[in-house]
Amino acid sequence: MRASPDSASSEDPYLRALDAANALRARQFGKHDVVLVLGSGWLSVLDSWPEPLAGIPMSDVPGFVAPVAEGQGHEIRSYHVGGMRVLVLLGRTHLYEGRGVGPVAHGVRTAAALGCRTAVLTNANGSLRADWAPGTCVLVSDHLNLSAVSPLVGPRFVDLTSAYTPRLREHARRIHPEFAEGIYAMLPGPHYQTRCEGGMLAHWGADVVGMSTVLEVIAARELDLEVLALSLVAVAEGLDTGVDPSQVVEMARQSARALGPVLAEIIGQLEGQS
């Protein structure tokens, strides 16, 4: 993992990630293969998973803070799934929390420092397509970064041509052919988009819109992690009744529970995809 020798550990995000990884190693978290980041409502995928090998509150690990978004957990856990050791972040820091870009990318960078070579990122979204009803799970194939920021500072030029690993999307579709596939637009939030803004995003090619994931993808690709992103439609396109954040989380929770065994199979068979 690259780190700038001119920066102090307290200021350098890569050294902060190494500090966090060392703290996790001291708490029975050894080398891991995959990091899974659970977005709003996605905690229910773990209902069908085995008991974790280890767990720790996020706030006990350097650089992490407890997530504030509804429907997210506050722990880091370790699981054995198939042949893979999986680091699970039960929530994430969002850009709209005002903590800066570093904490948003910290989880992925810490996972890379623990040896992870694959990042599986999940979120809930608003659909921009009339044919994608709530409950549809979308494999993200590309993104629009409309946050106006990057987790990278300085001349860290990263190729995002295939940011979302095509081979991993094919692997996921072999296991679950029902997945849709589309483009995710990230807005900074925390407010939802207007109708006009939704129409603009659709005109630009976006299929779904949310407030997370994209900055983590950029950080992951800089560190050569392969990326698979799954986005659950929680809000229908053209909704006339407005958006209730609690209903967004509940729709994601209901849909994610059914995906628990599917996600375990996808991750458990990743070893044969490398």
JOJO-V562836 format. One record per residue. N is the residue number from 0. SS is DSSP state (H for helix, E for strand, L for the rest). OMEGA is omega in degrees with one decimal (999 if undefined). BURIAL is # if it has 9 or more other C-alpha atoms within 8 Angstrom, else .. Layout:
n-><N | N>
ss-><SS | SS>
omega-><OMEGA | OMEGA>
burial-><BURIAL | BURIAL>
This chain:
n-><0 | 1 | 2 | 3 | 4 | 5 | 6 | 7 | 8 | 9 | 10 | 11 | 12 | 13 | 14 | 15 | 16 | 17 | 18 | 19 | 20 | 21 | 22 | 23 | 24 | 25 | 26 | 27 | 28 | 29 | 30 | 31 | 32 | 33 | 34 | 35 | 36 | 37 | 38 | 39 | 40 | 41 | 42 | 43 | 44 | 45 | 46 | 47 | 48 | 49 | 50 | 51 | 52 | 53 | 54 | 55 | 56 | 57 | 58 | 59 | 60 | 61 | 62 | 63 | 64 | 65 | 66 | 67 | 68 | 69 | 70 | 71 | 72 | 73 | 74 | 75 | 76 | 77 | 78 | 79 | 80 | 81 | 82 | 83 | 84 | 85 | 86 | 87 | 88 | 89 | 90 | 91 | 92 | 93 | 94 | 95 | 96 | 97 | 98 | 99 | 100 | 101 | 102 | 103 | 104 | 105 | 106 | 107 | 108 | 109 | 110 | 111 | 112 | 113 | 114 | 115 | 116 | 117 | 118 | 119 | 120 | 121 | 122 | 123 | 124 | 125 | 126 | 127 | 128 | 129 | 130 | 131 | 132 | 133 | 134 | 135 | 136 | 137 | 138 | 139 | 140 | 141 | 142 | 143 | 144 | 145 | 146 | 147 | 148 | 149 | 150 | 151 | 152 | 153 | 154 | 155 | 156 | 157 | 158 | 159 | 160 | 161 | 162 | 163 | 164 | 165 | 166 | 167 | 168 | 169 | 170 | 171 | 172 | 173 | 174 | 175 | 176 | 177 | 178 | 179 | 180 | 181 | 182 | 183 | 184 | 185 | 186 | 187 | 188 | 189 | 190 | 191 | 192 | 193 | 194 | 195 | 196 | 197 | 198 | 199 | 200 | 201 | 202 | 203 | 204 | 205 | 206 | 207 | 208 | 209 | 210 | 211 | 212 | 213 | 214 | 215 | 216 | 217 | 218 | 219 | 220 | 221 | 222 | 223 | 224 | 225 | 226 | 227 | 228 | 229 | 230 | 231 | 232 | 233 | 234 | 235 | 236 | 237 | 238 | 239 | 240 | 241 | 242 | 243 | 244 | 245 | 246 | 247 | 248 | 249 | 250 | 251 | 252 | 253 | 254 | 255 | 256 | 257 | 258 | 259 | 260 | 261 | 262 | 263 | 264 | 265 | 266 | 267 | 268 | 269 | 270 | 271 | 272 | 273>
ss-><L | L | L | L | L | L | L | L | L | L | L | L | H | H | H | H | H | H | H | H | H | H | H | H | H | L | L | L | L | L | L | L | L | E | E | E | E | L | L | L | L | H | H | H | H | H | H | H | L | L | L | L | L | E | E | E | E | H | H | H | L | L | L | L | L | L | L | L | L | L | L | L | L | L | E | E | E | E | E | E | E | L | L | E | E | E | E | E | E | L | L | L | L | L | H | H | H | L | L | L | H | H | H | H | H | H | H | H | H | H | H | H | H | L | L | L | L | E | E | E | E | E | E | E | E | E | E | L | L | L | L | L | L | L | L | L | E | E | E | E | E | E | E | E | E | L | L | L | L | L | L | L | L | L | L | L | L | L | L | L | L | L | L | L | L | H | H | H | H | H | H | H | H | H | H | L | L | L | L | E | E | E | E | E | E | E | L | L | L | L | L | L | L | L | H | H | H | H | H | H | H | H | H | L | L | L | L | E | E | E | L | L | L | H | H | H | H | H | H | H | H | H | L | L | L | E | E | E | E | E | E | E | E | E | E | L | L | L | L | L | L | L | L | L | H | H | H | H | H | H | H | H | H | H | H | H | H | H | H | H | H | H | H | H | H | H | H | H | L | H | H | H | H | L>
omega-><-176.5 | 176.0 | -179.7 | -179.0 | -177.0 | -175.8 | 175.0 | -178.4 | -177.5 | -177.5 | -176.5 | -175.9 | -179.6 | 175.5 | 174.6 | 178.0 | 176.4 | 176.6 | 179.8 | 179.2 | 178.3 | 177.3 | 178.2 | 177.3 | 179.5 | -179.8 | 174.0 | 173.5 | 178.4 | 179.2 | 178.6 | -178.7 | -171.7 | 168.8 | 176.3 | 177.6 | -176.9 | 177.4 | -176.1 | 178.9 | -173.3 | -179.4 | -175.4 | 176.1 | -177.0 | -179.1 | -177.6 | -178.6 | 176.5 | 177.4 | 179.6 | 176.4 | -178.9 | 177.6 | -178.9 | 173.9 | 179.7 | -175.6 | 176.7 | -176.8 | -177.9 | 176.3 | -179.7 | 171.2 | 178.8 | 178.0 | -178.7 | -177.6 | 178.4 | 176.4 | 178.5 | 179.8 | -174.4 | -175.2 | 164.5 | -177.9 | 175.2 | -179.4 | 164.2 | 179.5 | -174.6 | 178.9 | -172.4 | 170.3 | -169.2 | 173.0 | -176.0 | 172.5 | -173.3 | 175.9 | -178.1 | 171.1 | 179.5 | 179.2 | -175.6 | 178.1 | 175.1 | -179.6 | -177.8 | -175.2 | -175.9 | 179.8 | 178.6 | -178.1 | -171.7 | -178.2 | 180.0 | 179.9 | 176.1 | 178.4 | 177.4 | 178.9 | 176.0 | 175.5 | -178.4 | 177.2 | 178.6 | 175.2 | 174.1 | -173.3 | -177.5 | 176.3 | 171.0 | -174.4 | 167.0 | -178.1 | 172.9 | -178.2 | -178.8 | -177.0 | 177.6 | -177.0 | 172.9 | -176.1 | 176.9 | 177.1 | -172.7 | 168.5 | -177.7 | -179.5 | -179.3 | -179.6 | 167.8 | 178.5 | -179.4 | 178.9 | -178.7 | 177.7 | 174.8 | 174.3 | -177.2 | 179.0 | -179.6 | -174.1 | 177.2 | -173.1 | -173.3 | 178.2 | 178.0 | -179.0 | 176.9 | -175.9 | 179.3 | -166.1 | -177.7 | -178.1 | 178.9 | 175.5 | 177.1 | 177.2 | -179.6 | -179.8 | 176.3 | -179.4 | -176.6 | -176.0 | -177.2 | 178.8 | 166.6 | 178.1 | -178.4 | -172.9 | -177.2 | 175.4 | 176.8 | 169.4 | -176.0 | -178.6 | 2.4 | 177.5 | 174.8 | -178.0 | 172.9 | 176.5 | -179.1 | 178.7 | 176.6 | 177.3 | 177.5 | -178.9 | 178.2 | 178.9 | 178.3 | 175.7 | 179.9 | 176.2 | -179.9 | -177.3 | 179.0 | -172.5 | -175.0 | 164.1 | -171.0 | -179.1 | 175.4 | 177.9 | 179.9 | 178.9 | 179.5 | -177.8 | 176.2 | -176.6 | 174.4 | 171.1 | 170.2 | -171.0 | 167.7 | -178.7 | 178.7 | -174.1 | -178.1 | 174.8 | 179.5 | 179.1 | -178.1 | 176.3 | 175.1 | -177.9 | -177.1 | -172.4 | -177.7 | -175.9 | 176.1 | -177.3 | 179.6 | 178.0 | 175.9 | -179.0 | -178.0 | 177.4 | 178.1 | -178.8 | -179.0 | -177.6 | -176.9 | -178.9 | -179.1 | -178.8 | -178.0 | 178.6 | 179.2 | -179.2 | 177.2 | 179.4 | 179.0 | -177.9 | -177.2 | -179.5 | -178.5 | -176.5 | 179.3 | -178.7 | -175.5 | 999>
burial-><. | . | . | . | . | . | . | . | . | . | . | # | # | # | # | # | # | # | # | # | # | . | # | # | # | . | . | . | # | . | . | # | # | # | # | # | # | # | # | # | # | # | # | # | # | # | . | . | # | . | . | # | . | # | # | # | # | # | # | . | # | # | # | # | . | # | # | . | . | . | # | # | # | # | # | # | # | # | # | # | # | # | . | # | # | # | # | # | # | # | # | # | # | . | # | . | . | . | . | . | # | # | # | # | # | # | # | # | # | # | # | # | # | # | # | # | # | # | # | # | # | # | # | # | # | # | # | # | # | # | . | # | # | # | # | # | # | # | # | # | # | # | # | # | # | . | . | . | . | . | # | . | . | . | . | . | . | . | . | . | . | . | # | # | # | . | . | # | # | . | # | # | # | . | # | . | . | . | # | . | . | # | # | # | # | # | # | # | . | . | . | . | . | . | . | . | . | # | # | . | # | # | . | . | . | # | # | # | # | # | # | # | # | # | # | # | # | # | # | # | # | # | # | . | # | # | # | # | # | # | # | # | # | # | # | # | # | . | . | . | . | . | # | . | . | . | # | # | # | # | # | # | # | # | # | # | # | # | # | # | # | # | # | # | # | # | # | # | # | # | . | . | . | .>
